[in-house]
Amino acid sequence: MKGWWLQRSVRLRLALWYAAATALVLIAFAWFVYEVIEHRLAAEIDRQLRIDFDLVEAQLSVDTEGRVDWTVRGSHGDEGFARMSAWFEVWSEKRELLLRHWPVPESNIKDVLPPPRTSTLSFATVELERGLFLRVMERPGRVQGRSVIIRVFRDETEMRRTLREIVEVSVLGFPLAGALAAIGGYLVATRSLAPLDAMARQARRITSESLSKRLPNLNPSDELGRLATVFNETLTRLEASFAELQRFTADASHELRSPLTALRAVGEVALRDGNDPAMLRETIGSMLEEAERLTDLVDALLMLARMDATKADATREEVNIAGLLEEIRDQFEVLAAENGQTLAVTNHNVVVQTDRTLLRLALVNLVHNAIQHSPSSSKVSLAAARRPSGLEISVSDSGRGIAPEYHEKIFEPFFRVDKARSRSGGGVGLGLAIAKRAIERSGGRIIVESDLNRGSVFRIELPWSSQLADSPATT
């Protein structure tokens, strides 16, 4: 049953739930109405029985022979009608029948009621004959000083007919009401789910080649509208990711093609004019330079791919920032000296909880980028400082600077502000992208502060969980 239910459409299930809920409400309402009407009709009969008792008791008398008698005329002098409208019995305290006045002859009554059981006020319903139900009230009374028990009757046929008609109407009307509720629920569900059908049809048309399409959203305020908004936002992110992937693939292909083309051209020249040993050595040197550049590019691409594929958190350990900055200064001191530059490190003896490998990777790329884009006789500075939110490490240079509109784009793979100058410098356009992803994996961020002809400052902000006493040192 559960499997069958789950295989049905949402609109059908909603229609059935709506019909079931309507049926339950109707049944509860009908039961309530039935109970109220039955109570009111029964109370009305009991009220009439009390009136009958008072009338009967007032008009009973005892004749000269000691028999109880009842004689009364109707409002128009019709004694027979008045007698037929009354239905009662008079019993002595010893449970002896003194007077019985019924609208029908006693000979036509199959089952005569037994004597009263108690001498107190009581109400009961009895079935005198098949289908003939009577409401009976028994109550002590007095007839000319004589104590008696008077039993008065009222026919419940009309009341029971009324209640039966209510039940019949309910039984006949409930299936129709349930069917109308199911049809109405199905139509309402179909209309309510129409936007969902439109979204499903549009979603089937969206492929990797048509990510610019969006789901229709007629009412952004309701639940389906909010769902469509979320899907459209997801499609926007996917479109941006696909565009970035396509751009990355195109840039990577171009970057890979350049050294391969150079290798092929140099090789063809060497094959054509390979008689000069000096020229061959120069050719092989050029080929090795292009091979090294190609190796660096492939290594950088593999590193980015591993960062994107690995979702695990960074490994946190206690890292001494002073020792790390000194290590990086020693690594690039020779390269800076070749360019006539100086490396200055201002650090504090600070210990921070972070991934040392990722932090070192980011700093290596930032320092190498600063050396490449700084002029001779300039200064590249590394500094560490404590901040209330964490640790800040800055890499400053005196290069040409970066225009504000490029501050976000420089962290994209293969983006170059000056492509000719960057390529001539040996860069592959992936250093800043690797640095940013490494810091983000560590839970921090990179901020660039730069303007044209004013140099650049790259700030790494890292949260930290422990620190030691520091003492500034400059080298």
VENRA-V823357 format. One record per residue. N is the residue number from 1. OMEGA is omega in degrees with one decimal (999 if undefined). BURIAL is # if it has 9 or more other C-alpha atoms within 8 Angstrom, else .. D_CENTER is the distance of its C-alpha to the mean C-alpha in Angstrom with 1 decimal. Layout:
N,OMEGA,BURIAL,D_CENTER
N,OMEGA,BURIAL,D_CENTER
This chain:
1,179.3,.,27.2
2,178.3,.,23.7
3,178.2,.,24.4
4,-178.0,.,25.7
5,-178.2,.,22.7
6,179.6,.,20.2
7,-179.9,.,22.6
8,-179.9,.,22.5
9,-179.1,.,20.6
10,-178.7,.,17.5
11,177.6,#,19.8
12,178.7,#,22.4
13,177.2,#,20.2
14,179.4,#,18.9
15,179.7,#,22.6
16,176.5,#,23.8
17,179.5,.,21.4
18,178.9,#,22.5
19,179.3,#,26.1
20,178.8,#,25.8
21,177.7,.,24.4
22,179.7,#,27.1
23,178.8,#,29.8
24,179.1,.,28.9
25,179.9,.,29.1
26,179.5,#,32.4
27,178.8,#,33.8
28,179.7,.,33.1
29,179.7,.,34.5
30,178.0,#,37.5
31,179.0,.,38.3
32,179.3,.,38.2
33,179.7,.,40.4
34,-178.9,#,42.7
35,-179.5,.,43.1
36,-178.6,.,43.8
37,179.1,#,46.4
38,179.7,#,48.0
39,-179.5,.,48.3
40,-179.7,.,49.8
41,178.6,#,52.2
42,178.2,#,53.3
43,178.8,.,53.8
44,177.9,.,55.9
45,178.8,#,58.1
46,177.2,#,58.6
47,177.9,.,59.6
48,178.3,.,62.1
49,177.3,#,63.5
50,178.1,#,64.3
51,178.5,.,66.0
52,-179.7,#,67.9
53,-179.2,#,69.0
54,179.9,.,70.4
55,-178.4,.,72.3
56,-178.0,#,73.6
57,-177.8,#,74.7
58,-174.2,.,76.5
59,174.0,#,78.4
60,178.7,#,79.6
61,178.6,#,83.2
62,-178.1,#,85.8
63,-176.4,.,89.0
64,-179.4,.,92.5
65,178.2,.,92.0
66,178.8,.,88.9
67,178.5,.,86.4
68,-177.6,#,83.2
69,179.1,#,83.1
70,179.0,.,80.7
71,-179.9,.,81.9
72,179.6,.,80.2
73,178.1,#,80.4
74,-177.0,#,77.6
75,179.2,.,77.1
76,178.7,.,79.5
77,-178.7,.,82.0
78,-177.1,#,80.5
79,-179.1,#,81.0
80,179.7,.,79.8
81,179.3,#,76.4
82,179.0,#,76.0
83,-177.3,#,76.8
84,-178.0,#,74.4
85,-179.1,.,71.5
86,-176.7,#,71.8
87,-174.7,#,70.6
88,174.7,#,71.5
89,176.4,#,73.5
90,-177.7,#,75.6
91,174.7,#,76.2
92,179.1,#,78.4
93,177.4,#,77.3
94,178.5,.,78.9
95,174.7,.,76.5
96,-178.7,.,79.2
97,179.2,#,78.4
98,-178.2,#,80.4
99,175.4,#,79.0
100,178.4,.,76.6
101,179.8,#,75.7
102,179.1,#,73.3
103,-179.9,#,72.9
104,178.6,.,73.8
105,-179.3,.,76.8
106,-179.3,.,76.3
107,179.1,.,77.7
108,-179.8,.,74.6
109,-177.8,#,72.3
110,-176.2,.,71.8
111,177.4,.,70.1
112,-176.8,.,71.6
113,177.0,.,69.5
114,179.0,.,70.7
115,176.9,.,72.1
116,-178.7,#,69.9
117,-177.2,.,68.7
118,178.2,.,68.3
119,178.6,#,70.0
120,179.1,.,66.8
121,179.0,.,64.4
122,176.1,.,62.1
123,178.8,#,60.0
124,174.8,.,59.4
125,-178.2,.,58.6
126,176.1,.,61.0
127,-177.1,#,61.5
128,174.4,#,65.1
129,178.5,#,65.1
130,179.6,.,62.6
131,179.6,.,60.2
132,-178.9,#,62.1
133,-179.1,#,60.1
134,172.3,#,61.7
135,-172.2,#,60.5
136,171.9,#,63.1
137,177.3,#,63.9
138,-177.1,#,66.6
139,177.0,#,68.1
140,177.5,#,71.4
141,179.6,#,73.8
142,177.8,#,77.5
143,-179.9,#,80.1
144,177.2,.,83.2
145,-179.1,.,82.7
146,179.8,.,81.9
147,179.9,#,78.6
148,172.4,#,76.7
149,-177.8,#,73.2
150,178.3,#,72.0
151,179.4,#,69.4
152,-173.5,#,67.9
153,171.1,#,65.7
154,179.9,#,63.2
155,178.6,#,62.1
156,-175.1,#,58.3
157,-178.1,#,58.6
158,179.2,.,57.1
159,-179.4,#,54.3
160,176.4,.,53.4
161,178.6,.,53.7
162,179.7,.,51.3
163,178.5,#,48.7
164,177.9,.,49.2
165,176.6,.,48.7
166,179.6,#,45.4
167,-179.0,.,44.3
168,178.1,.,45.5
169,179.7,.,43.8
170,-179.0,#,40.5
171,179.0,.,41.0
172,-175.6,.,41.8
173,-176.8,.,39.2
174,177.4,#,36.1
175,178.6,.,35.9
176,178.5,.,36.4
177,177.9,#,33.7
178,178.9,#,31.3
179,177.6,#,32.2
180,177.9,.,31.7
181,178.9,#,28.3
182,179.1,#,27.3
183,178.6,#,28.7
184,177.9,#,27.2
185,178.6,#,23.7
186,179.4,#,24.1
187,178.6,.,25.3
188,179.4,.,22.5
189,179.0,#,19.9
190,179.6,#,21.8
191,-179.0,.,22.0
192,-178.0,.,18.3
193,178.9,#,17.3
194,176.0,.,20.2
195,178.6,#,18.2
196,175.6,.,16.1
197,178.3,.,19.6
198,177.9,#,20.8
199,179.3,#,18.1
200,178.9,.,18.9
201,179.9,.,22.6
202,-179.5,#,22.3
203,178.6,.,20.3
204,-178.3,.,23.3
205,-176.1,.,25.7
206,177.0,#,24.2
207,178.8,.,26.1
208,178.1,.,27.2
209,-177.9,.,29.9
210,179.9,.,27.9
211,178.4,#,24.9
212,177.9,.,25.9
213,-179.6,.,24.5
214,178.0,.,21.2
215,177.3,#,19.0
216,-177.8,#,20.1
217,-176.2,#,18.1
218,-177.8,.,20.0
219,-177.6,.,17.8
220,-174.4,#,15.7
221,-177.3,.,14.8
222,-174.3,.,12.9
223,179.1,.,9.5
224,177.4,#,11.4
225,177.4,#,13.2
226,176.1,#,10.4
227,178.2,.,9.4
228,178.3,#,13.2
229,179.1,#,13.5
230,179.1,.,11.4
231,179.3,#,13.5
232,175.8,#,16.5
233,176.5,.,16.2
234,178.0,.,15.9
235,177.4,#,18.9
236,178.1,#,20.7
237,178.1,.,20.4
238,178.7,#,21.5
239,178.4,#,24.3
240,179.4,.,25.4
241,178.8,.,25.4
242,178.7,#,27.4
243,178.0,.,29.7
244,178.5,.,30.3
245,178.0,.,30.9
246,177.9,.,33.3
247,178.8,.,35.0
248,179.6,#,35.2
249,179.8,.,36.7
250,179.8,.,39.2
251,179.2,#,40.2
252,177.9,#,40.6
253,179.3,.,42.6
254,-179.4,.,44.8
255,177.2,#,45.3
256,-177.6,#,46.2
257,-176.5,.,48.5
258,178.4,.,50.5
259,177.3,#,52.0
260,177.6,#,52.4
261,178.3,.,54.3
262,177.6,#,56.4
263,-179.2,#,57.2
264,-179.1,.,58.3
265,179.7,.,60.4
266,178.7,#,62.1
267,178.6,#,62.7
268,177.4,.,64.3
269,-180.0,#,66.5
270,177.8,#,67.6
271,-177.6,.,68.4
272,-178.8,.,70.4
273,-174.5,.,72.3
274,-178.5,#,72.3
275,-177.1,.,75.9
276,-179.8,.,75.5
277,179.6,.,74.4
278,179.0,.,73.4
279,178.5,#,71.2
280,177.8,#,69.6
281,177.4,.,68.8
282,178.9,.,67.2
283,-180.0,#,65.2
284,176.8,.,64.0
285,177.5,.,63.0
286,179.6,#,61.0
287,178.0,#,59.3
288,177.3,.,58.5
289,178.9,.,57.0
290,178.2,#,54.7
291,177.6,#,53.9
292,177.9,.,52.9
293,178.0,#,50.8
294,178.2,#,49.1
295,177.9,.,48.6
296,180.0,#,47.0
297,-179.8,#,44.6
298,178.1,.,43.6
299,179.2,.,43.1
300,178.4,#,40.9
301,178.4,#,38.8
302,179.0,.,38.4
303,176.9,#,37.4
304,179.9,#,34.6
305,178.5,.,33.5
306,177.8,.,33.5
307,-179.7,#,31.5
308,-175.7,.,28.8
309,-177.2,.,28.8
310,-178.8,.,28.8
311,-178.5,.,25.5
312,178.2,.,27.1
313,178.7,.,27.6
314,177.8,.,31.0
315,-175.8,.,33.7
316,176.7,.,34.6
317,178.5,#,38.2
318,-177.5,.,40.7
319,175.1,#,42.1
320,-174.1,#,45.3
321,-179.4,#,44.8
322,179.7,#,48.6
323,-179.6,.,49.5
324,-179.6,#,46.8
325,176.7,#,48.0
326,178.5,#,51.6
327,179.7,.,50.8
328,177.4,#,49.3
329,178.8,#,52.3
330,-178.3,.,54.7
331,-174.4,.,52.9
332,-176.7,#,53.2
333,-180.0,#,56.5
334,179.9,.,58.7
335,178.7,.,56.6
336,179.2,#,56.6
337,177.7,#,60.4
338,179.4,.,61.0
339,-179.3,#,59.4
340,-177.5,#,61.3
341,176.6,#,58.3
342,177.8,#,57.7
343,178.8,#,54.7
344,-178.1,#,54.2
345,173.5,#,51.9
346,-174.2,#,51.1
347,177.2,#,49.1
348,176.0,#,48.5
349,-175.7,#,48.6
350,174.8,#,44.9
351,-178.5,#,42.8
352,177.9,#,39.1
353,-179.9,#,36.6
354,176.8,#,35.4
355,-175.1,#,36.0
356,-177.6,#,39.7
357,-179.1,.,39.7
358,179.5,#,36.9
359,179.3,#,38.4
360,178.8,#,41.9
361,-179.8,#,40.7
362,-179.7,#,39.2
363,177.9,#,42.4
364,-179.8,#,44.6
365,179.8,#,43.0
366,179.9,#,43.1
367,178.4,#,46.8
368,178.3,#,47.8
369,179.7,#,46.3
370,179.4,#,48.1
371,-178.6,#,51.4
372,-172.6,.,51.1
373,177.0,.,50.5
374,179.5,#,53.0
375,176.7,#,56.6
376,179.6,.,59.6
377,177.7,.,60.9
378,-175.8,#,57.4
379,174.3,#,55.4
380,-173.2,#,52.0
381,171.2,#,50.5
382,-177.8,#,48.0
383,176.1,#,47.0
384,-178.9,#,44.8
385,177.8,#,43.9
386,175.5,.,41.9
387,180.0,.,39.2
388,-177.9,.,37.3
389,-178.7,.,34.0
390,-177.4,#,35.7
391,176.8,#,38.3
392,176.3,#,39.3
393,-177.7,#,41.5
394,174.6,#,43.0
395,-174.8,#,45.0
396,175.1,#,47.3
397,-179.4,#,49.7
398,-177.4,#,52.2
399,-176.7,#,51.3
400,179.7,#,50.9
401,-176.9,#,47.4
402,178.2,#,44.3
403,-176.4,#,43.5
404,-177.7,.,40.3
405,-179.6,.,38.7
406,-174.4,#,38.9
407,178.1,#,37.3
408,-174.8,.,34.0
409,-176.2,.,35.5
410,179.0,#,37.9
411,175.7,#,35.3
412,-179.7,#,34.5
413,174.5,#,36.4
414,178.3,#,39.8
415,178.0,#,39.7
416,174.8,.,43.1
417,176.9,.,44.4
418,-172.2,.,47.9
419,-178.3,.,47.6
420,-178.4,.,51.4
421,-179.3,.,52.0
422,-179.0,#,49.1
423,178.5,#,50.1
424,179.2,.,53.7
425,176.5,.,52.7
426,-179.6,.,51.3
427,178.7,.,47.6
428,176.9,#,44.9
429,-179.0,#,42.2
430,-174.8,#,39.8
431,-178.8,#,40.8
432,177.1,#,38.5
433,178.0,#,35.5
434,179.9,#,36.3
435,-178.9,#,36.8
436,-177.9,#,33.5
437,177.9,#,31.5
438,179.8,#,33.6
439,178.2,#,32.9
440,175.9,#,29.2
441,179.2,#,29.1
442,179.0,#,31.0
443,179.4,.,28.4
444,179.4,#,30.7
445,177.7,#,31.3
446,177.7,#,34.4
447,178.1,.,35.6
448,174.2,#,38.6
449,-174.4,.,41.1
450,173.6,#,43.7
451,-176.7,#,45.7
452,176.5,#,48.5
453,179.7,.,51.7
454,-179.2,#,50.4
455,-176.8,#,49.1
456,174.7,#,45.6
457,175.7,#,43.9
458,-177.4,#,40.9
459,174.5,#,39.2
460,178.4,#,37.1
461,-178.0,#,35.0
462,171.4,#,34.0
463,-179.8,#,32.5
464,-177.0,#,34.9
465,178.9,.,35.1
466,179.3,.,38.9
467,176.7,.,42.0
468,177.2,.,45.8
469,-175.0,.,48.6
470,173.0,.,49.5
471,-174.4,.,52.6
472,177.3,.,52.7
473,-179.2,.,54.7
474,178.1,.,55.5
475,999,.,57.1
